[in-house]
Amino acid sequence: MPKVTILLPVFNCEKYVSQAIESILNQSFTDFEFLIINDGSTDSTPEILKEFSDSRIKIINNLSNEGLVPTLNRGITLANGEYIFRMDSDDVSHRERIKRQVQFMEINPKVVVCGTNRFILGRENSKGGKALKNSDVLAISIFNCPLVHPSVCIRKRFLDEYQLRYNVKYIHSEDNALWLAILKIGGEISVLSERLVGYRLHDDQVSKRFAEKQKESSTKARVDFLNYSFGIRMNVSEIKLYRALSYKEEIENIDMLQVIPSFVEKLNSIILNNGTLIIDRDVFLKILYERLSLLYLKSSFMGLTLVAHYLTHFLFNKNIYIGFKLLRRVFLKI
């Protein structure tokens, strides 16, 4: 059996798929099977796949376009490797990617998912990224997805043991939901500092084509996670505020201002006093108050009412500089 399964779902990706495949076939680590699942492509993708004759490649054809979630889950079931590496058809992997992640997983048996930092294709990315340990990942996951999906390496045994798969309930954020499902049952997640995946920006990306749906789905996944893991239940107003904090959006109306102090206190008291999941307190508070600052600054159109609310509730908890910056924005608009 191979040590690694590379899982690459493809659908109408004729423009970039050759580069993605070549970046895997050129890896310094060679003990892998390359599972490519064609999800009913109608362009020249099937013909491009046939051009590759490497014995490690296994091409599976869905009978119709089933969608990403069923295709990924089919791949997990078919995978023979101890580790499953995700790959996307429009990205590329650094030549040392598989080797580095396998090395890390071998010496860290408690880690279930290992991600890496990314570099943007076509841009200079000379500096390394930031390494994240599990407590960092937990803190970041309260507000955002800390993993680049096509960078992950997953321990297959853990998925099978706990019967975990991508969930169609969280369409367009199925990856985020899977990481949260792993975290809530005690699985550990880490991110390497190296930039080992080349990420391509283009207009056909899910994050651009389905941005609103992705935000809704990701928010639902995190709301469910907070409820299950911390017993935090949110009403409709709190969910709207939580989404605004997560995605750095402005406040909808003045009424939402009244929700902020009690909601922030709820997050602080319950999450930081939790005894089960170990969250990095400093990372969590830093993210929370940075997002809160942005929330106020983006909502400066509300004028002096917003300033008064900020000064009353958060001036000394956060950053006095933000208070002055908020005042300046408000007065410039008056």
C-alpha positions as CSV (number, residue, x, y, z in Angstrom):
1,M,0.0,0.0,0.0
2,P,1.2,3.5,-0.7
3,K,2.1,5.8,2.2
4,V,0.2,8.7,0.6
5,T,-2.9,9.2,-1.5
6,I,-3.1,12.5,-3.4
7,L,-6.8,13.4,-3.9
8,L,-7.5,15.7,-6.8
9,P,-11.1,16.3,-7.9
10,V,-11.4,17.8,-11.4
11,F,-14.3,19.5,-13.2
12,N,-13.9,21.6,-16.4
13,C,-10.4,22.7,-15.5
14,E,-8.6,22.4,-18.8
15,K,-6.8,25.7,-18.4
16,Y,-4.7,24.8,-15.3
17,V,-5.0,21.0,-14.5
18,S,-1.8,20.0,-16.3
19,Q,0.3,22.3,-14.1
20,A,-1.4,20.9,-11.0
21,I,-0.7,17.3,-12.0
22,E,2.9,17.9,-13.0
23,S,3.6,19.6,-9.7
24,I,2.5,16.3,-8.0
25,L,4.4,14.0,-10.3
26,N,7.6,16.0,-9.8
27,Q,7.5,15.6,-6.0
28,S,10.7,14.5,-4.2
29,F,8.6,12.1,-2.2
30,T,7.5,9.3,-4.5
31,D,5.5,6.7,-2.4
32,F,2.0,7.8,-3.4
33,E,-1.0,7.0,-5.4
34,F,-2.5,9.9,-7.3
35,L,-6.3,9.6,-7.3
36,I,-7.9,11.9,-9.9
37,I,-11.7,12.0,-9.9
38,N,-13.3,13.5,-13.0
39,D,-16.7,14.9,-11.9
40,G,-18.4,14.9,-15.3
41,S,-16.2,17.4,-17.1
42,T,-17.6,18.6,-20.4
43,D,-14.5,20.4,-21.7
44,S,-11.2,18.9,-22.7
45,T,-10.2,17.9,-19.1
46,P,-10.8,14.1,-19.7
47,E,-8.5,14.2,-22.8
48,I,-5.8,16.1,-20.9
49,L,-5.9,13.5,-18.1
50,K,-5.2,10.7,-20.6
51,E,-2.0,12.4,-21.7
52,F,-0.4,11.4,-18.4
53,S,0.9,7.8,-18.3
54,D,2.5,7.7,-14.8
55,S,1.5,4.3,-13.1
56,R,0.8,6.1,-9.9
57,I,-2.2,7.9,-11.5
58,K,-5.7,6.4,-11.0
59,I,-8.4,8.1,-12.9
60,I,-12.0,7.7,-11.7
61,N,-14.9,9.0,-13.7
62,N,-18.2,10.0,-12.0
63,L,-21.1,9.1,-14.2
64,S,-22.4,12.7,-13.9
65,N,-21.5,16.0,-12.3
66,E,-22.1,15.0,-8.6
67,G,-20.5,18.0,-7.0
68,L,-17.4,18.5,-4.9
69,V,-18.6,17.1,-1.6
70,P,-19.7,13.7,-2.9
71,T,-16.6,13.5,-5.1
72,L,-14.2,14.2,-2.2
73,N,-16.0,11.7,0.0
74,R,-15.7,9.1,-2.8
75,G,-12.0,9.8,-2.9
76,I,-11.6,9.4,0.9
77,T,-13.3,6.0,0.7
78,L,-11.1,4.8,-2.2
79,A,-7.9,6.1,-0.7
80,N,-5.3,3.5,0.2
81,G,-2.7,5.8,1.7
82,E,-2.1,6.4,5.4
83,Y,-2.2,10.1,4.7
84,I,-4.6,11.9,2.3
85,F,-3.2,15.0,0.6
86,R,-5.7,17.4,-0.9
87,M,-4.9,19.1,-4.2
88,D,-6.9,21.5,-6.3
89,S,-6.9,21.5,-10.1
90,D,-5.9,25.2,-10.4
91,D,-3.0,25.2,-7.8
92,V,0.5,23.8,-7.7
93,S,2.5,22.1,-5.0
94,H,6.1,22.9,-4.1
95,R,8.4,20.0,-4.9
96,E,9.1,19.3,-1.2
97,R,5.5,19.6,0.0
98,I,4.6,15.9,0.5
99,K,8.0,15.1,2.0
100,R,7.8,17.9,4.6
101,Q,4.2,17.2,5.7
102,V,4.8,13.4,5.9
103,Q,7.9,14.1,8.1
104,F,5.8,16.3,10.3
105,M,3.0,13.8,10.7
106,E,5.4,11.0,11.5
107,I,6.9,12.8,14.4
108,N,3.6,14.3,15.6
109,P,1.2,11.3,15.9
110,K,-1.5,13.3,17.7
111,V,-1.9,15.7,14.7
112,V,-4.8,14.7,12.5
113,V,-4.5,17.5,9.9
114,C,-1.4,19.3,8.8
115,G,-1.7,22.4,6.6
116,T,0.9,24.7,5.1
117,N,1.1,28.4,4.3
118,R,0.5,29.3,0.6
119,F,2.2,31.5,-1.9
120,I,0.2,33.4,-4.5
121,L,1.1,32.4,-8.1
122,G,2.5,35.3,-10.0
123,R,3.6,37.2,-7.0
124,E,6.8,37.4,-5.0
125,N,6.5,35.5,-1.7
126,S,10.0,35.4,-0.3
127,K,9.2,35.3,3.5
128,G,7.9,32.3,5.3
129,G,4.4,32.2,6.9
130,K,3.4,31.6,10.4
131,A,3.4,28.2,12.1
132,L,0.2,27.4,14.1
133,K,-0.1,24.9,16.9
134,N,-3.5,23.4,17.8
135,S,-4.3,26.0,20.4
136,D,-3.7,28.7,17.8
137,V,-5.9,26.9,15.3
138,L,-8.7,26.7,17.8
139,A,-8.5,30.4,18.6
140,I,-8.5,31.4,14.9
141,S,-11.3,28.9,14.1
142,I,-13.7,30.9,16.2
143,F,-13.7,33.6,13.6
144,N,-12.1,32.2,10.4
145,C,-10.8,29.1,8.7
146,P,-7.1,28.7,9.5
147,L,-6.3,26.2,6.8
148,V,-5.8,26.5,3.0
149,H,-7.8,23.5,1.8
150,P,-5.4,22.4,-1.0
151,S,-2.5,22.4,1.5
152,V,-3.8,19.8,3.9
153,C,-2.6,16.4,4.8
154,I,-5.1,14.3,6.7
155,R,-4.6,11.1,8.8
156,K,-7.1,8.8,7.1
157,R,-7.4,6.4,10.1
158,F,-8.9,9.2,12.1
159,L,-11.5,10.0,9.5
160,D,-12.5,6.3,9.3
161,E,-12.5,5.7,13.1
162,Y,-14.9,8.6,13.7
163,Q,-16.8,8.2,10.4
164,L,-15.9,11.8,9.4
165,R,-16.5,13.0,5.9
166,Y,-17.2,16.3,4.1
167,N,-20.7,17.4,4.9
168,V,-23.0,18.7,2.1
169,K,-25.0,20.6,4.8
170,Y,-22.1,23.1,4.7
171,I,-21.8,23.5,0.9
172,H,-19.0,25.8,-0.2
173,S,-17.4,25.6,3.3
174,E,-17.3,21.8,3.6
175,D,-13.6,22.0,4.4
176,N,-14.1,24.5,7.3
177,A,-16.9,22.3,8.7
178,L,-14.7,19.2,8.6
179,W,-11.8,20.9,10.5
180,L,-14.3,22.0,13.1
181,A,-15.7,18.5,13.4
182,I,-12.2,17.2,13.9
183,L,-11.4,19.8,16.5
184,K,-14.6,19.3,18.5
185,I,-13.8,15.6,19.2
186,G,-10.2,16.3,20.2
187,G,-8.3,15.9,16.9
188,E,-5.3,18.2,16.7
189,I,-4.5,20.5,13.7
190,S,-1.2,22.2,12.9
191,V,0.0,24.5,10.1
192,L,3.6,24.6,8.9
193,S,5.3,27.9,8.4
194,E,6.6,27.0,4.9
195,R,4.7,28.2,1.8
196,L,4.3,24.8,0.1
197,V,1.2,25.4,-2.1
198,G,1.0,27.8,-4.9
199,Y,-2.5,29.3,-4.8
200,R,-4.0,30.7,-8.0
201,L,-6.4,33.8,-7.9
202,H,-8.9,33.9,-10.7
203,D,-12.6,34.8,-11.3
204,D,-13.9,31.2,-11.4
205,Q,-12.9,30.5,-7.8
206,V,-15.6,29.3,-5.4
207,S,-14.7,32.1,-3.0
208,K,-15.6,34.6,-5.7
209,R,-18.5,32.9,-7.5
210,F,-20.3,31.8,-4.3
211,A,-19.0,34.3,-1.8
212,E,-22.3,35.0,-0.1
213,K,-23.3,31.4,0.1
214,Q,-19.8,30.5,1.4
215,K,-20.2,33.1,4.2
216,E,-23.6,31.8,5.2
217,S,-22.4,28.2,5.2
218,S,-19.2,29.0,7.2
219,T,-21.1,31.1,9.7
220,K,-23.5,28.2,10.3
221,A,-20.6,25.7,10.7
222,R,-19.0,28.0,13.3
223,V,-22.3,28.6,15.1
224,D,-22.9,24.9,15.3
225,F,-19.3,24.4,16.6
226,L,-19.6,27.0,19.3
227,N,-22.9,25.5,20.4
228,Y,-21.6,21.9,20.5
229,S,-18.2,22.6,22.0
230,F,-18.9,25.5,24.3
231,G,-22.6,25.6,24.9
232,I,-22.9,29.0,23.2
233,R,-26.3,29.5,21.8
234,M,-27.0,32.6,19.7
235,N,-30.2,34.4,18.8
236,V,-30.7,35.9,15.3
237,S,-29.1,39.3,16.3
238,E,-26.1,37.6,17.7
239,I,-25.6,35.5,14.7
240,K,-25.7,38.6,12.5
241,L,-23.1,40.3,14.7
242,Y,-21.0,37.1,14.8
243,R,-21.0,37.0,11.0
244,A,-20.0,40.7,10.8
245,L,-17.1,40.1,13.2
246,S,-16.0,37.0,11.2
247,Y,-16.0,38.6,7.8
248,K,-15.0,42.2,8.8
249,E,-18.4,43.6,7.8
250,E,-20.1,46.8,9.0
251,I,-23.0,46.8,11.5
252,E,-26.4,46.6,9.9
253,N,-28.1,49.2,12.1
254,I,-27.9,51.0,15.4
255,D,-30.0,48.4,17.2
256,M,-27.1,45.9,16.7
257,L,-24.9,48.2,18.8
258,Q,-26.8,47.1,21.9
259,V,-25.9,43.4,21.2
260,I,-22.2,44.0,21.1
261,P,-21.2,44.3,24.8
262,S,-23.1,41.3,26.1
263,F,-22.1,39.2,23.1
264,V,-18.4,40.0,23.6
265,E,-18.7,39.2,27.3
266,K,-20.4,35.9,26.4
267,L,-17.6,34.9,24.1
268,N,-14.9,35.9,26.6
269,S,-16.4,34.2,29.7
270,I,-17.5,30.9,28.1
271,I,-14.6,30.3,25.7
272,L,-11.7,31.4,27.9
273,N,-13.1,29.5,30.9
274,N,-13.6,26.3,28.9
275,G,-11.7,23.3,30.4
276,T,-11.9,20.9,27.5
277,L,-10.5,22.5,24.3
278,I,-7.3,24.4,25.1
279,I,-7.4,27.7,23.3
280,D,-4.5,30.2,23.2
281,R,-6.0,33.1,25.2
282,D,-3.7,35.8,23.8
283,V,-4.4,34.8,20.2
284,F,-8.2,34.7,20.8
285,L,-8.3,38.1,22.5
286,K,-6.1,39.7,19.8
287,I,-8.3,38.4,17.0
288,L,-11.5,39.4,18.9
289,Y,-10.5,42.9,19.6
290,E,-9.0,43.5,16.1
291,R,-12.3,42.3,14.6
292,L,-14.2,44.5,17.0
293,S,-12.1,47.5,16.0
294,L,-12.7,46.9,12.3
295,L,-16.4,46.5,13.0
296,Y,-16.6,50.0,14.5
297,L,-14.3,51.6,11.9
298,K,-16.3,50.2,9.0
299,S,-19.5,51.4,10.7
300,S,-18.4,55.0,11.1
301,F,-21.4,56.2,9.0
302,M,-23.5,55.9,12.1
303,G,-21.8,59.0,13.5
304,L,-21.4,60.1,17.1
305,T,-23.8,57.5,18.4
306,L,-21.2,54.9,17.4
307,V,-18.3,56.9,18.9
308,A,-20.2,57.2,22.2
309,H,-20.9,53.5,22.3
310,Y,-17.3,52.7,21.6
311,L,-16.0,55.1,24.3
312,T,-18.4,53.8,26.8
313,H,-17.8,50.1,26.4
314,F,-14.5,49.4,24.8
315,L,-12.0,52.3,24.9
316,F,-9.8,50.9,27.7
317,N,-10.3,47.2,26.7
318,K,-9.0,47.8,23.3
319,N,-6.8,50.4,21.8
320,I,-7.1,54.2,22.5
321,Y,-5.7,54.8,19.0
322,I,-8.8,53.2,17.5
323,G,-10.9,55.6,19.4
324,F,-9.1,58.6,17.9
325,K,-9.2,57.0,14.5
326,L,-13.0,56.4,14.8
327,L,-13.5,60.0,15.9
328,R,-11.6,61.3,12.9
329,R,-13.6,59.2,10.5
330,V,-16.9,60.3,11.9
331,F,-16.0,64.0,11.9
332,L,-14.7,63.9,8.4
333,K,-18.1,62.6,7.3
334,I,-20.1,65.3,9.2
